[in-house]
């Protein structure tokens, strides 16, 4: 099995999980309380797994498969790579306050990722990196799986997962 296909499967699994969790939140408050406890108990671990997978996946795509990152891909990396380190240290040292840092990083990275995805779905000749000489166009799609999964969508999913894990856990700590 191709590693890119595996990353796409992980993305679709994450997308399905997000939809189910949101549905449970709105429809089954008693079940949501159990899910919430599970997320809070393992928040650093879950967020670390997502951040590490996203980081290693992006390095695989560029360094092994040779997909040149565009300008927006670099910005997304700027907001994802530190999270793998921050969360890894937090996991080892048992720091819960790391989520205070991952939450804003994920929000900003997620906004960049969804904008990047938008540019792929609705190509624009005036995209921010279409005319710069040092990178490929942000409109470039190296692959599309399941009709919608591209590299920016994978990135957006990872940022969204980390943001939601962080949000749920931080909300609990404040109560």
C-alpha positions in Angstrom: 0.0 0.0 0.0 1.3 3.4 -0.9 2.1 5.7 2.0 0.2 8.6 0.4 -2.9 6.4 0.2 -2.4 5.5 3.9 -2.2 9.2 4.8 -5.4 9.8 2.8 -7.1 6.9 4.6 -6.1 8.4 8.0 -7.5 11.8 6.8 -10.8 10.3 5.8 -10.9 8.4 9.1 -10.2 11.6 11.0 -12.9 13.4 9.0 -15.5 10.8 9.8 -14.4 10.8 13.5 -14.8 14.6 13.6 -18.3 14.4 12.1 -19.4 11.6 14.6 -17.9 13.5 17.6 -19.7 16.7 16.6 -22.9 14.8 16.1 -22.6 13.2 19.5 -21.9 16.6 21.0 -25.1 18.0 19.7 -27.3 15.0 20.0 -26.2 12.8 22.9 -25.0 14.8 25.8 -24.5 11.8 28.1 -22.3 10.0 25.6 -20.4 13.3 25.0 -19.4 13.5 28.6 -17.6 10.1 28.3 -15.9 11.2 25.0 -14.9 14.5 26.7 -13.3 12.7 29.6 -11.4 10.4 27.2 -10.1 13.4 25.2 -9.1 15.3 28.3 -7.3 12.3 29.8 -5.3 11.7 26.7 -5.2 15.2 25.1 -1.4 15.6 24.9 -0.9 12.1 23.6 -3.6 12.4 20.9 -2.5 15.9 19.8 1.2 14.6 19.7 0.2 11.7 17.5 -1.6 14.0 15.1 1.2 16.6 15.0 3.9 14.0 14.5 2.0 12.2 11.8 1.4 15.5 10.0 5.1 16.5 10.3 6.5 13.2 9.2 3.9 13.0 6.4 4.8 16.4 5.0 8.5 15.5 5.2 7.8 12.3 3.3 5.8 14.1 0.6 8.6 16.6 0.0 11.8 14.8 0.8 11.0 11.2 -0.4 8.3 11.7 -3.0 9.8 15.0 -4.3 6.6 17.1 -4.1 8.0 20.7 -3.9 6.2 22.7 -1.2 4.5 25.9 -2.3 4.6 29.1 -0.3 1.4 28.3 1.7 2.7 24.8 2.4 5.8 26.4 4.0 3.6 28.6 6.2 1.6 25.6 7.3 4.8 23.8 8.2 5.8 26.8 10.3 2.7 26.2 12.4 2.7 22.4 12.5 6.4 21.4 13.1 6.8 23.2 16.4 3.7 21.5 17.7 5.3 18.1 17.3 8.2 19.3 19.5 6.1 21.1 22.0 3.7 18.2 22.4 6.5 15.7 22.5 8.2 17.5 25.4 4.8 18.0 27.1 4.1 14.3 26.8 7.5 13.4 28.4 7.4 16.1 31.1 3.6 15.8 31.6 3.0 19.5 31.0 -0.7 20.2 30.5 -0.2 23.8 29.6 1.3 22.9 26.2 -2.3 23.0 24.9 -2.3 26.8 25.5 0.4 27.0 22.7 -0.9 24.4 20.3 -4.4 25.9 20.2 -3.4 29.2 18.6 -0.8 27.6 16.4 -3.5 25.2 15.1 -6.1 28.0 14.5 -3.6 30.0 12.4 -2.3 27.0 10.6 -5.9 25.8 9.9 -6.9 29.1 8.5 -3.9 29.0 6.1 -4.6 25.4 5.2 -8.3 26.0 4.4 -7.4 29.0 2.3 -4.8 26.9 0.5 -7.5 24.2 -0.1 -9.9 26.9 -1.4 -7.2 28.0 -3.9 -7.0 24.4 -5.2 -10.7 24.0 -5.5 -11.2 27.4 -7.1 -7.9 28.2 -8.9 -6.9 31.8 -9.0 -4.2 33.3 -11.2 -3.5 35.8 -8.5 -2.9 33.3 -5.8 -0.1 34.5 -3.5 2.5 32.1 -4.8 1.4 31.6 -8.4 3.8 34.3 -9.7 6.8 34.1 -7.3 9.8 32.5 -8.7 10.9 30.3 -5.7 8.0 27.8 -5.4 5.3 26.0 -7.3 1.8 27.4 -7.6 -0.5 27.0 -4.6 -3.1 25.7 -7.1 -0.9 22.6 -7.9 -2.5 19.3 -6.9 -0.1 16.4 -6.7 -2.9 14.0 -5.9 -6.6 13.9 -5.0 -8.1 10.9 -3.1 -11.7 10.2 -2.5 -12.7 13.2 -4.6 -11.5 15.8 -2.1 -8.4 14.9 -0.1 -5.3 16.9 -1.2 -2.3 17.9 0.8 -3.9 21.1 2.1 -7.0 19.2 3.2 -4.8 16.7 5.1 -3.1 19.7 6.8 -6.4 21.3 7.6 -7.7 18.1 9.1 -4.6 17.8 11.3 -4.9 21.4 12.5 -8.6 21.0 13.2 -8.0 17.8 15.2 -5.3 19.4 17.4 -7.4 22.6 17.8 -10.5 20.7 18.9 -8.5 18.4 21.3 -6.8 21.5 22.7 -10.1 23.4 23.0 -12.0 20.6 24.7 -9.2 20.1 27.2 -8.6 23.8 27.9 -12.3 24.3 28.4 -12.3 21.5 31.0 -9.3 22.9 32.8 -11.1 26.3 33.1 -14.2 24.8 34.7 
